[in-house]
Amino acid sequence: MSTLAQKINSLISGLGDPRVRIDVAQTINFLFGVYCQGKISDEEVKNDLFEICYTVVKESVPFIAEDEVRARADALAEDFLRTFRLQSLSRRLTNRIVEILRSF
């Protein structure tokens, strides 16, 4: 299992422009933060992740067919969503434990 940071690095590795790489990474991290706060649903975040992944795949591999771009973007978005779920669960559990320990 890869961490969110590893998945982001893998996604942006094909992008040449450092500014675009930073923008993509910041956007995905922002979505993760919003997701952890419960302010965005699984469906909404997956749609946003799909748009990001679609754009990155289209830019990174410009000569593949449209259906292949969509398939890759969908698989990447689903993978990011699974990571969001797991890492947000870990974050919530850690926060709950900290709260319990503080109450003693």
Secondary structure, 3 states (H helix, E strand, C coil): CCCHHHHHHHHHCCCCCHHHHHHHHHHHHHHHHHHHCCCCCHHHHHHHHHHHHHHHHHHHCCCCCHHHHHHHHHHHHHHHHHHHHHHHHHHHHHHHHHHHHHCC
